[in-house]
Amino acid sequence: MKTIIDIIGDPTSFLDSIFQNLEKDKVDVANCELDHICYRVETLEKYISLKEKVGSIANLLTESLINNRPIATFKLEKPIIYKSRNIYLLEIPAPKKNSFYKEGFEHVEFVINESLSDWINLHQNITFDTKGMTKKVNPDVRIDYGNFSVKFHNFNLAYVIKYLD
C-alpha cells in the first residue's frame, strides 16, 4: 500500500529547515501542536491528480473555495512522523490564477496558546506578517523564510473545519 511519502515525497529536510530556522530565531514551539503541513502544486491539473492520489490513502475533510481557488484538507490514516511529532493533516491548495508556485512543501502551522498579539510580543526579534490577523476564522501570523513559511494560530485545522468553518 502506498504511503503519503510515496505520493508527495519525504518532508524531513523541509521540516529540518523549519525547526532549524525557528531555533535560530529563538521561537520555542516545543509545546505547540504542529497541526498541518501544506504541499503546493503548480497547475490545476496536478491539484486534481494529487487530490485523487492522496484521497486513496486519506480522508478528505474539506475542499473549500478560498480566494477563488479550491483548497483540499486531508486527514492521513497514517501520519507524517517527524521526530516526536505526528502530523495528521495535509493541506493542498490549487494554484492561484496568474500566480506561480513551485511544487513542494510550502508551510506548516502551529497551534499556540497565547493570543496572536501576545505571541508577537514574546518574539519581538521577529518581523511577523500580520495580514492573516484579519481573517474571520482562525486568524494567524506568519514568519516568511523565503522558500517556506511558518504560521501560528489558536485552533487546529481539524477543529476549524468541524466547528468553525
OpenMM code with the backbone's topology and positions (N, CA, C; nanometers):
from openmm import Vec3, app, unit

residues = "MET LYS THR ILE ILE ASP ILE ILE GLY ASP PRO THR SER PHE LEU ASP SER ILE PHE GLN ASN LEU GLU LYS ASP LYS VAL ASP VAL ALA ASN CYS GLU LEU ASP HIS ILE CYS TYR ARG VAL GLU THR LEU GLU LYS TYR ILE SER LEU LYS GLU LYS VAL GLY SER ILE ALA ASN LEU LEU THR GLU SER LEU ILE ASN ASN ARG PRO ILE ALA THR PHE LYS LEU GLU LYS PRO ILE ILE TYR LYS SER ARG ASN ILE TYR LEU LEU GLU ILE PRO ALA PRO LYS LYS ASN SER PHE TYR LYS GLU GLY PHE GLU HIS VAL GLU PHE VAL ILE ASN GLU SER LEU SER ASP TRP ILE ASN LEU HIS GLN ASN ILE THR PHE ASP THR LYS GLY MET THR LYS LYS VAL ASN PRO ASP VAL ARG ILE ASP TYR GLY ASN PHE SER VAL LYS PHE HIS ASN PHE ASN LEU ALA TYR VAL ILE LYS TYR LEU ASP".split()
positions = [
    Vec3(0.0844, -0.1195, 0.0000),
    Vec3(0.0000, 0.0000, 0.0000),
    Vec3(0.0884, 0.1251, 0.0000),
    Vec3(0.0507, 0.2213, -0.0803),
    Vec3(0.1254, 0.3463, -0.0873),
    Vec3(0.1114, 0.4252, 0.0419),
    Vec3(0.2146, 0.5031, 0.0709),
    Vec3(0.2107, 0.5945, 0.1850),
    Vec3(0.2124, 0.7369, 0.1320),
    Vec3(0.1881, 0.8316, 0.2181),
    Vec3(0.1905, 0.9719, 0.1765),
    Vec3(0.3295, 1.0107, 0.1252),
    Vec3(0.4338, 0.9520, 0.1817),
    Vec3(0.5701, 0.9829, 0.1365),
    Vec3(0.5923, 0.9303, -0.0053),
    Vec3(0.5292, 0.8190, -0.0405),
    Vec3(0.5365, 0.7689, -0.1774),
    Vec3(0.4726, 0.8679, -0.2756),
    Vec3(0.3727, 0.9406, -0.2289),
    Vec3(0.2967, 1.0297, -0.3169),
    Vec3(0.3588, 1.1694, -0.3251),
    Vec3(0.3965, 1.2279, -0.2107),
    Vec3(0.4449, 1.3669, -0.2125),
    Vec3(0.5925, 1.3800, -0.1773),
    Vec3(0.6556, 1.2711, -0.1402),
    Vec3(0.7967, 1.2768, -0.1036),
    Vec3(0.8159, 1.2912, 0.0463),
    Vec3(0.9388, 1.2820, 0.0869),
    Vec3(0.9751, 1.2856, 0.2285),
    Vec3(0.9928, 1.4303, 0.2745),
    Vec3(0.9160, 1.4751, 0.3734),
    Vec3(0.9256, 1.6132, 0.4200),
    Vec3(1.0359, 1.6375, 0.5236),
    Vec3(1.1194, 1.5384, 0.5511),
    Vec3(1.2170, 1.5519, 0.6600),
    Vec3(1.3082, 1.6723, 0.6429),
    Vec3(1.3677, 1.6913, 0.5266),
    Vec3(1.4597, 1.8042, 0.5102),
    Vec3(1.3846, 1.9367, 0.5192),
    Vec3(1.2620, 1.9421, 0.4684),
    Vec3(1.1770, 2.0612, 0.4821),
    Vec3(1.1521, 2.0914, 0.6299),
    Vec3(1.1123, 1.9904, 0.7055),
    Vec3(1.0845, 2.0094, 0.8478),
    Vec3(1.2124, 2.0413, 0.9249),
    Vec3(1.3248, 1.9789, 0.8880),
    Vec3(1.4529, 2.0147, 0.9498),
    Vec3(1.4794, 2.1646, 0.9329),
    Vec3(1.4574, 2.2164, 0.8118),
    Vec3(1.4785, 2.3599, 0.7862),
    Vec3(1.3860, 2.4465, 0.8705),
    Vec3(1.2614, 2.4052, 0.8818),
    Vec3(1.1649, 2.4791, 0.9651),
    Vec3(1.2181, 2.4898, 1.1073),
    Vec3(1.2497, 2.3761, 1.1659),
    Vec3(1.2902, 2.3757, 1.3066),
    Vec3(1.4254, 2.4426, 1.3280),
    Vec3(1.5174, 2.4302, 1.2341),
    Vec3(1.6466, 2.4991, 1.2458),
    Vec3(1.6273, 2.6504, 1.2436),
    Vec3(1.5427, 2.6994, 1.1560),
    Vec3(1.5176, 2.8435, 1.1495),
    Vec3(1.4454, 2.8940, 1.2739),
    Vec3(1.3483, 2.8183, 1.3222),
    Vec3(1.2786, 2.8589, 1.4440),
    Vec3(1.3751, 2.8624, 1.5626),
    Vec3(1.4606, 2.7623, 1.5711),
    Vec3(1.5588, 2.7602, 1.6805),
    Vec3(1.6544, 2.8786, 1.6703),
    Vec3(1.7027, 2.9068, 1.5505),
    Vec3(1.7933, 3.0212, 1.5278),
    Vec3(1.7254, 3.1514, 1.5692),
    Vec3(1.5961, 3.1625, 1.5423),
    Vec3(1.5205, 3.2840, 1.5762),
    Vec3(1.4640, 3.2822, 1.7183),
    Vec3(1.4984, 3.1772, 1.7942),
    Vec3(1.4546, 3.1632, 1.9331),
    Vec3(1.3012, 3.1622, 1.9477),
    Vec3(1.2364, 3.0903, 1.8565),
    Vec3(1.0919, 3.0694, 1.8629),
    Vec3(1.0713, 2.9268, 1.9122),
    Vec3(1.0305, 2.9142, 2.0375),
    Vec3(1.0151, 2.7836, 2.1013),
    Vec3(0.8770, 2.7266, 2.0699),
    Vec3(0.8745, 2.6179, 1.9946),
    Vec3(0.7489, 2.5530, 1.9592),
    Vec3(0.7378, 2.4134, 2.0218),
    Vec3(0.8205, 2.3878, 2.1224),
    Vec3(0.8232, 2.2547, 2.1835),
    Vec3(0.6857, 2.2131, 2.2356),
    Vec3(0.6094, 2.3068, 2.2878),
    Vec3(0.4780, 2.2745, 2.3440),
    Vec3(0.3633, 2.3146, 2.2514),
    Vec3(0.3933, 2.3380, 2.1263),
    Vec3(0.2912, 2.3762, 2.0287),
    Vec3(0.2610, 2.2581, 1.9371),
    Vec3(0.1349, 2.2395, 1.9086),
    Vec3(0.0954, 2.1354, 1.8143),
    Vec3(0.1292, 2.1809, 1.6721),
    Vec3(0.1991, 2.0968, 1.5972),
    Vec3(0.2203, 2.1206, 1.4544),
    Vec3(0.1005, 2.0561, 1.3867),
    Vec3(-0.0001, 2.1369, 1.3558),
    Vec3(-0.1281, 2.0757, 1.3178),
    Vec3(-0.1403, 2.0387, 1.1713),
    Vec3(-0.0649, 2.1047, 1.0817),
    Vec3(-0.0693, 2.0584, 0.9429),
    Vec3(0.0498, 2.1078, 0.8638),
    Vec3(0.0660, 2.0415, 0.7506),
    Vec3(0.1721, 2.0744, 0.6568),
    Vec3(0.1036, 2.1028, 0.5228),
    Vec3(0.1563, 2.1988, 0.4504),
    Vec3(0.0984, 2.2386, 0.3229),
    Vec3(0.1904, 2.1984, 0.2088),
    Vec3(0.1306, 2.1374, 0.1058),
    Vec3(0.2038, 2.0970, -0.0134),
    Vec3(0.1429, 2.1690, -0.1321),
    Vec3(0.2231, 2.2489, -0.2011),
    Vec3(0.1776, 2.3281, -0.3161),
    Vec3(0.1984, 2.2525, -0.4469),
    Vec3(0.1143, 2.2851, -0.5450),
    Vec3(0.1289, 2.2315, -0.6800),
    Vec3(0.1313, 2.3479, -0.7787),
    Vec3(0.1815, 2.3187, -0.8995),
    Vec3(0.1990, 2.4247, -0.9991),
    Vec3(0.0781, 2.4459, -1.0892),
    Vec3(-0.0030, 2.3412, -1.1079),
    Vec3(-0.1143, 2.3522, -1.2027),
    Vec3(-0.2426, 2.2958, -1.1427),
    Vec3(-0.3554, 2.3366, -1.1997),
    Vec3(-0.4842, 2.2825, -1.1566),
    Vec3(-0.4917, 2.1335, -1.1882),
    Vec3(-0.4340, 2.0926, -1.3002),
    Vec3(-0.4339, 1.9501, -1.3361),
    Vec3(-0.3588, 1.8677, -1.2315),
    Vec3(-0.2445, 1.9188, -1.1861),
    Vec3(-0.1673, 1.8491, -1.0824),
    Vec3(-0.2458, 1.8462, -0.9515),
    Vec3(-0.3162, 1.9543, -0.9192),
    Vec3(-0.4008, 1.9585, -0.7988),
    Vec3(-0.5047, 1.8467, -0.8036),
    Vec3(-0.5725, 1.8351, -0.9160),
    Vec3(-0.6781, 1.7334, -0.9302),
    Vec3(-0.6187, 1.5933, -0.9184),
    Vec3(-0.5066, 1.5710, -0.9847),
    Vec3(-0.4396, 1.4410, -0.9803),
    Vec3(-0.3908, 1.4076, -0.8395),
    Vec3(-0.3272, 1.5039, -0.7750),
    Vec3(-0.2748, 1.4800, -0.6402),
    Vec3(-0.3872, 1.4582, -0.5404),
    Vec3(-0.4937, 1.5332, -0.5547),
    Vec3(-0.6096, 1.5168, -0.4656),
    Vec3(-0.6646, 1.3745, -0.4756),
    Vec3(-0.6683, 1.3211, -0.5965),
    Vec3(-0.7162, 1.1839, -0.6164),
    Vec3(-0.6210, 1.0831, -0.5531),
    Vec3(-0.4903, 1.1004, -0.5750),
    Vec3(-0.3914, 1.0076, -0.5178),
    Vec3(-0.3934, 1.0107, -0.3653),
    Vec3(-0.3933, 1.1306, -0.3067),
    Vec3(-0.3946, 1.1420, -0.1607),
    Vec3(-0.5266, 1.0876, -0.1063),
    Vec3(-0.6347, 1.1121, -0.1787),
    Vec3(-0.7655, 1.0622, -0.1359),
    Vec3(-0.7743, 0.9109, -0.1288),
    Vec3(-0.6829, 0.8411, -0.1966),
    Vec3(-0.6839, 0.6947, -0.1908),
    Vec3(-0.6267, 0.6416, -0.0594),
    Vec3(-0.5547, 0.7266, 0.0162),
    Vec3(-0.4950, 0.6811, 0.1431),
    Vec3(-0.5300, 0.7717, 0.2603),
    Vec3(-0.6177, 0.8699, 0.2368),
    Vec3(-0.6514, 0.9653, 0.3426),
    Vec3(-0.7976, 1.0066, 0.3271),
    Vec3(-0.8515, 1.0655, 0.4326),
    Vec3(-0.9896, 1.1117, 0.4298),
    Vec3(-0.9935, 1.2603, 0.3981),
    Vec3(-1.0681, 1.2978, 0.2943),
    Vec3(-1.0861, 1.4378, 0.2611),
    Vec3(-1.1774, 1.4997, 0.3658),
    Vec3(-1.1234, 1.5930, 0.4458),
    Vec3(-1.2045, 1.6600, 0.5480),
    Vec3(-1.2882, 1.7710, 0.4864),
    Vec3(-1.2269, 1.8439, 0.3936),
    Vec3(-1.2986, 1.9521, 0.3273),
    Vec3(-1.2242, 1.9929, 0.2018),
    Vec3(-1.3004, 2.0438, 0.1095),
    Vec3(-1.2437, 2.1146, -0.0043),
    Vec3(-1.3221, 2.2448, -0.0122),
    Vec3(-1.2551, 2.3541, 0.0194),
    Vec3(-1.3209, 2.4834, 0.0277),
    Vec3(-1.2650, 2.5778, -0.0767),
    Vec3(-1.3509, 2.6654, -0.1240),
    Vec3(-1.3075, 2.7689, -0.2160),
    Vec3(-1.2592, 2.8876, -0.1326),
    Vec3(-1.1293, 2.9145, -0.1379),
    Vec3(-1.0690, 3.0243, -0.0629),
    Vec3(-0.9894, 3.1085, -0.1615),
    Vec3(-1.0180, 3.2373, -0.1626),
    Vec3(-0.9539, 3.3284, -0.2583),
    Vec3(-0.9674, 3.2778, -0.4014),
    Vec3(-1.0874, 3.2321, -0.4353),
    Vec3(-1.1215, 3.1886, -0.5713),
    Vec3(-1.0456, 3.0665, -0.6206),
    Vec3(-0.9968, 2.9830, -0.5288),
    Vec3(-0.9350, 2.8583, -0.5706),
    Vec3(-0.9602, 2.7534, -0.4632),
    Vec3(-0.9747, 2.6260, -0.5050),
    Vec3(-1.0028, 2.5217, -0.4056),
    Vec3(-0.8791, 2.4874, -0.3228),
    Vec3(-0.9050, 2.4550, -0.1983),
    Vec3(-0.8022, 2.4041, -0.1081),
    Vec3(-0.8586, 2.2785, -0.0434),
    Vec3(-0.7866, 2.1680, -0.0592),
    Vec3(-0.8284, 2.0406, -0.0009),
    Vec3(-0.7477, 2.0138, 0.1255),
    Vec3(-0.8165, 1.9669, 0.2273),
    Vec3(-0.7500, 1.9277, 0.3515),
    Vec3(-0.7841, 1.7826, 0.3801),
    Vec3(-0.6788, 1.7042, 0.3991),
    Vec3(-0.6926, 1.5609, 0.4223),
    Vec3(-0.6459, 1.5248, 0.5624),
    Vec3(-0.7128, 1.4252, 0.6211),
    Vec3(-0.6633, 1.3629, 0.7433),
    Vec3(-0.6013, 1.2301, 0.7012),
    Vec3(-0.4718, 1.2189, 0.7263),
    Vec3(-0.3980, 1.0995, 0.6873),
    Vec3(-0.4317, 0.9834, 0.7804),
    Vec3(-0.4478, 0.8652, 0.7235),
    Vec3(-0.4703, 0.7468, 0.8065),
    Vec3(-0.3449, 0.7137, 0.8856),
    Vec3(-0.2293, 0.7294, 0.8218),
    Vec3(-0.1002, 0.7135, 0.8895),
    Vec3(-0.0314, 0.8488, 0.8833),
    Vec3(0.0025, 0.9058, 0.9974),
    Vec3(0.0561, 1.0421, 0.9983),
    Vec3(0.1965, 1.0503, 0.9393),
    Vec3(0.2328, 1.1710, 0.9018),
    Vec3(0.3715, 1.2016, 0.8730),
    Vec3(0.4397, 1.2079, 1.0084),
    Vec3(0.5444, 1.1295, 1.0267),
    Vec3(0.6136, 1.1269, 1.1561),
    Vec3(0.7442, 1.2028, 1.1415),
    Vec3(0.7596, 1.3005, 1.2293),
    Vec3(0.8834, 1.3782, 1.2313),
    Vec3(0.9295, 1.3879, 1.3756),
    Vec3(1.0394, 1.3192, 1.4041),
    Vec3(1.0921, 1.3113, 1.5407),
    Vec3(0.9793, 1.2659, 1.6316),
    Vec3(0.9403, 1.3442, 1.7313),
    Vec3(0.8350, 1.3005, 1.8231),
    Vec3(0.6976, 1.3536, 1.7840),
    Vec3(0.6854, 1.4075, 1.6642),
    Vec3(0.5585, 1.4672, 1.6208),
    Vec3(0.4890, 1.3796, 1.5179),
    Vec3(0.3570, 1.3728, 1.5305),
    Vec3(0.2719, 1.3074, 1.4321),
    Vec3(0.1888, 1.4154, 1.3645),
    Vec3(0.2020, 1.4266, 1.2330),
    Vec3(0.1297, 1.5286, 1.1580),
    Vec3(0.0226, 1.4567, 1.0765),
    Vec3(-0.1022, 1.4757, 1.1168),
    Vec3(-0.2131, 1.4044, 1.0543),
    Vec3(-0.2797, 1.4800, 0.9405),
    Vec3(-0.2627, 1.6120, 0.9349),
    Vec3(-0.3341, 1.6893, 0.8341),
    Vec3(-0.2412, 1.7385, 0.7244),
    Vec3(-0.2890, 1.7249, 0.6017),
    Vec3(-0.2179, 1.7718, 0.4833),
    Vec3(-0.3110, 1.8659, 0.4085),
    Vec3(-0.2600, 1.9841, 0.3800),
    Vec3(-0.3356, 2.0832, 0.3046),
    Vec3(-0.2757, 2.0928, 0.1643),
    Vec3(-0.3626, 2.0893, 0.0644),
    Vec3(-0.3180, 2.1015, -0.0743),
    Vec3(-0.4011, 2.2117, -0.1404),
    Vec3(-0.3419, 2.3286, -0.1618),
    Vec3(-0.4148, 2.4340, -0.2319),
    Vec3(-0.3923, 2.4259, -0.3830),
    Vec3(-0.4971, 2.4524, -0.4581),
    Vec3(-0.4799, 2.4700, -0.6024),
    Vec3(-0.4069, 2.6029, -0.6215),
    Vec3(-0.3335, 2.6157, -0.7309),
    Vec3(-0.2627, 2.7428, -0.7506),
    Vec3(-0.3600, 2.8579, -0.7751),
    Vec3(-0.3206, 2.9766, -0.7306),
    Vec3(-0.3994, 3.0961, -0.7585),
    Vec3(-0.3816, 3.1318, -0.9054),
    Vec3(-0.4869, 3.1822, -0.9646),
    Vec3(-0.4807, 3.2225, -1.1054),
    Vec3(-0.3734, 3.3304, -1.1213),
    Vec3(-0.2922, 3.3159, -1.2235),
    Vec3(-0.1847, 3.4107, -1.2557),
    Vec3(-0.0743, 3.4170, -1.1502),
    Vec3(-0.0637, 3.3154, -1.0659),
    Vec3(0.0453, 3.3073, -0.9677),
    Vec3(0.1182, 3.1748, -0.9879),
    Vec3(0.2489, 3.1786, -0.9759),
    Vec3(0.3272, 3.0570, -0.9904),
    Vec3(0.3757, 3.0110, -0.8542),
    Vec3(0.3569, 2.8846, -0.8246),
    Vec3(0.4090, 2.8231, -0.7032),
    Vec3(0.4890, 2.7014, -0.7440),
    Vec3(0.6118, 2.6962, -0.6996),
    Vec3(0.6935, 2.5783, -0.7242),
    Vec3(0.6339, 2.4629, -0.6453),
    Vec3(0.6266, 2.3460, -0.7078),
    Vec3(0.5688, 2.2321, -0.6379),
    Vec3(0.6577, 2.1894, -0.5225),
    Vec3(0.5938, 2.1602, -0.4103),
    Vec3(0.6650, 2.1102, -0.2940),
    Vec3(0.6037, 2.1597, -0.1644),
    Vec3(0.6699, 2.1276, -0.0565),
    Vec3(0.6233, 2.1680, 0.0761),
    Vec3(0.6381, 2.3192, 0.0898),
    Vec3(0.5343, 2.3859, 0.1401),
    Vec3(0.5335, 2.5321, 0.1409),
    Vec3(0.5278, 2.5927, 0.2812),
    Vec3(0.4447, 2.5380, 0.3688),
    Vec3(0.4394, 2.5920, 0.5050),
    Vec3(0.3888, 2.4860, 0.6029),
    Vec3(0.4092, 2.5167, 0.7294),
    Vec3(0.3478, 2.4419, 0.8390),
    Vec3(0.2761, 2.5422, 0.9270),
    Vec3(0.1842, 2.4918, 1.0071),
    Vec3(0.1132, 2.5786, 1.1011),
    Vec3(0.1142, 2.5155, 1.2397),
    Vec3(0.1399, 2.6005, 1.3368),
    Vec3(0.1418, 2.5603, 1.4766),
    Vec3(0.0251, 2.6224, 1.5505),
    Vec3(-0.0283, 2.5483, 1.6466),
    Vec3(-0.1318, 2.5992, 1.7360),
    Vec3(-0.0622, 2.6544, 1.8596),
    Vec3(-0.0929, 2.7793, 1.8914),
    Vec3(-0.0333, 2.8435, 2.0088),
    Vec3(-0.1411, 2.8698, 2.1127),
    Vec3(-0.0998, 2.8754, 2.2391),
    Vec3(-0.1952, 2.9007, 2.3474),
    Vec3(-0.2118, 3.0489, 2.3774),
    Vec3(-0.1162, 3.1304, 2.3361),
    Vec3(-0.1230, 3.2737, 2.3597),
    Vec3(-0.2073, 3.3411, 2.2510),
    Vec3(-0.2543, 3.4613, 2.2807),
    Vec3(-0.3177, 3.5394, 2.1751),
    Vec3(-0.2106, 3.5727, 2.0717),
    Vec3(-0.2525, 3.6044, 1.9512),
    Vec3(-0.1553, 3.6395, 1.8473),
    Vec3(-0.0731, 3.7617, 1.8881),
    Vec3(-0.1372, 3.8590, 1.9499),
    Vec3(-0.0650, 3.9788, 1.9953),
    Vec3(0.0392, 3.9436, 2.1010),
    Vec3(0.0017, 3.8576, 2.1950),
    Vec3(0.0980, 3.8154, 2.2978),
    Vec3(0.2132, 3.7370, 2.2344),
    Vec3(0.1825, 3.6535, 2.1352),
    Vec3(0.2857, 3.5749, 2.0659),
    Vec3(0.3853, 3.6690, 1.9971),
    Vec3(0.3333, 3.7700, 1.9311),
    Vec3(0.4196, 3.8691, 1.8655),
    Vec3(0.5066, 3.9390, 1.9689),
    Vec3(0.4467, 3.9774, 2.0808),
    Vec3(0.5220, 4.0466, 2.1867),
    Vec3(0.6293, 3.9579, 2.2494),
    Vec3(0.6040, 3.8271, 2.2552),
    Vec3(0.7032, 3.7336, 2.3077),
    Vec3(0.8243, 3.7205, 2.2154),
    Vec3(0.8060, 3.7545, 2.0890),
    Vec3(0.9101, 3.7354, 1.9874),
    Vec3(0.9362, 3.8662, 1.9142),
    Vec3(0.9784, 3.9649, 1.9892),
    Vec3(0.9986, 4.0977, 1.9309),
    Vec3(1.1151, 4.1026, 1.8329),
    Vec3(1.1981, 3.9996, 1.8316),
    Vec3(1.3089, 3.9918, 1.7360),
    Vec3(1.2622, 3.9475, 1.5971),
    Vec3(1.1362, 3.9090, 1.5832),
    Vec3(1.0820, 3.8565, 1.4579),
    Vec3(0.9923, 3.9616, 1.3922),
    Vec3(1.0040, 3.9721, 1.2621),
    Vec3(0.9097, 4.0535, 1.1860),
    Vec3(0.8030, 3.9601, 1.1317),
    Vec3(0.6873, 3.9627, 1.1950),
    Vec3(0.5764, 3.8771, 1.1536),
    Vec3(0.4972, 3.9429, 1.0416),
    Vec3(0.4496, 3.8613, 0.9491),
    Vec3(0.3498, 3.9061, 0.8533),
    Vec3(0.2163, 3.8938, 0.9264),
    Vec3(0.1469, 4.0044, 0.9432),
    Vec3(0.0246, 4.0066, 1.0238),
    Vec3(-0.1026, 4.0170, 0.9381),
    Vec3(-0.0907, 4.0028, 0.8064),
    Vec3(-0.2101, 4.0116, 0.7200),
    Vec3(-0.3171, 3.9111, 0.7615),
    Vec3(-0.2749, 3.7940, 0.8081),
    Vec3(-0.3691, 3.6893, 0.8454),
    Vec3(-0.4456, 3.7174, 0.9731),
    Vec3(-0.4075, 3.8219, 1.0451),
    Vec3(-0.4779, 3.8549, 1.1698),
    Vec3(-0.6192, 3.9068, 1.1436),
    Vec3(-0.6476, 3.9457, 1.0203),
    Vec3(-0.7806, 3.9990, 0.9883),
    Vec3(-0.8771, 3.8904, 0.9415),
    Vec3(-0.8293, 3.7660, 0.9305),
    Vec3(-0.9187, 3.6579, 0.8880),
    Vec3(-1.0295, 3.6394, 0.9903),
    Vec3(-1.1521, 3.6143, 0.9400),
    Vec3(-1.2670, 3.5961, 1.0294),
    Vec3(-1.2588, 3.4653, 1.1059),
    Vec3(-1.2037, 3.3623, 1.0420),
    Vec3(-1.1939, 3.2308, 1.1053),
    Vec3(-1.0465, 3.1979, 1.1259),
    Vec3(-1.0114, 3.1717, 1.2497),
    Vec3(-0.8772, 3.1278, 1.2878),
    Vec3(-0.7660, 3.2180, 1.2325),
    Vec3(-0.7642, 3.3442, 1.2734),
    Vec3(-0.6582, 3.4349, 1.2276),
    Vec3(-0.5197, 3.3796, 1.2609),
    Vec3(-0.4195, 3.4266, 1.1848),
    Vec3(-0.2839, 3.3769, 1.2055),
    Vec3(-0.1818, 3.4869, 1.1825),
    Vec3(-0.0599, 3.4589, 1.2266),
    Vec3(0.0565, 3.5400, 1.1931),
    Vec3(0.1578, 3.4461, 1.1296),
    Vec3(0.2471, 3.5041, 1.0489),
    Vec3(0.3360, 3.4211, 0.9680),
    Vec3(0.4783, 3.4747, 0.9733),
    Vec3(0.5732, 3.3805, 0.9728),
    Vec3(0.7139, 3.4134, 0.9530),
    Vec3(0.7509, 3.3630, 0.8142),
    Vec3(0.8021, 3.4521, 0.7314),
    Vec3(0.8424, 3.4174, 0.5959),
    Vec3(0.9917, 3.3894, 0.5945),
    Vec3(1.0279, 3.2682, 0.5556),
    Vec3(1.1684, 3.2295, 0.5457),
    Vec3(1.2144, 3.2180, 0.3999),
    Vec3(1.1464, 3.2845, 0.3102),
    Vec3(1.1862, 3.2820, 0.1696),
    Vec3(1.1239, 3.1670, 0.0940),
    Vec3(1.1818, 3.0483, 0.1024),
    Vec3(1.1291, 2.9320, 0.0304),
    Vec3(1.0159, 2.8618, 0.1033),
    Vec3(0.9902, 2.8996, 0.2271),
    Vec3(0.8823, 2.8399, 0.3048),
    Vec3(0.8418, 2.9373, 0.4142),
    Vec3(0.7316, 2.9077, 0.4796),
    Vec3(0.6869, 2.9935, 0.5887),
    Vec3(0.6311, 2.9095, 0.7025),
    Vec3(0.6154, 2.9759, 0.8171),
    Vec3(0.5609, 2.9129, 0.9363),
    Vec3(0.4487, 3.0033, 0.9861),
    Vec3(0.3318, 2.9437, 1.0098),
    Vec3(0.2172, 3.0204, 1.0577),
    Vec3(0.1822, 2.9740, 1.1984),
    Vec3(0.1212, 3.0656, 1.2725),
    Vec3(0.0784, 3.0389, 1.4097),
    Vec3(-0.0665, 3.0845, 1.4227),
    Vec3(-0.1489, 2.9972, 1.4812),
    Vec3(-0.2896, 3.0297, 1.5039),
    Vec3(-0.3357, 2.9642, 1.6336),
    Vec3(-0.4620, 2.9891, 1.6716),
    Vec3(-0.5100, 2.9420, 1.8009),
    Vec3(-0.5916, 2.8130, 1.7989),
    Vec3(-0.6390, 2.7713, 1.6827),
    Vec3(-0.7193, 2.6493, 1.6748),
    Vec3(-0.6631, 2.5593, 1.5659),
    Vec3(-0.6596, 2.4279, 1.5935),
    Vec3(-0.6079, 2.3400, 1.4896),
    Vec3(-0.7077, 2.3288, 1.3753),
    Vec3(-0.6556, 2.2974, 1.2592),
    Vec3(-0.7342, 2.3000, 1.1370),
    Vec3(-0.8505, 2.2019, 1.1411),
    Vec3(-0.8329, 2.0854, 1.1984),
    Vec3(-0.9425, 1.9879, 1.2059),
    Vec3(-1.0595, 2.0449, 1.2873),
    Vec3(-1.0291, 2.1135, 1.3967),
    Vec3(-1.1325, 2.1776, 1.4793),
    Vec3(-1.2029, 2.2865, 1.3985),
    Vec3(-1.1261, 2.3671, 1.3282),
    Vec3(-1.1844, 2.4756, 1.2487),
    Vec3(-1.2780, 2.4194, 1.1432),
    Vec3(-1.2349, 2.3145, 1.0760),
    Vec3(-1.3173, 2.2529, 0.9711),
    Vec3(-1.4464, 2.1983, 1.0300),
    Vec3(-1.4356, 2.1348, 1.1462),
    Vec3(-1.5533, 2.0701, 1.2060),
    Vec3(-1.6492, 2.1690, 1.2711),
    Vec3(-1.5958, 2.2727, 1.3393),
    Vec3(-1.6807, 2.3564, 1.4220),
    Vec3(-1.6916, 2.5027, 1.3801),
    Vec3(-1.5894, 2.5557, 1.3152),
    Vec3(-1.5894, 2.6998, 1.2929),
    Vec3(-1.6084, 2.7420, 1.1483),
    Vec3(-1.5821, 2.6517, 1.0573),
    Vec3(-1.5855, 2.6914, 0.9159),
    Vec3(-1.7272, 2.7196, 0.8689),
] * unit.nanometer
topology = app.Topology()
chain = topology.addChain("A")
for resn in residues:
    res = topology.addResidue(resn, chain)
    for name in ("N", "CA", "C"):
        topology.addAtom(name, app.Element.getBySymbol(name[0]), res)
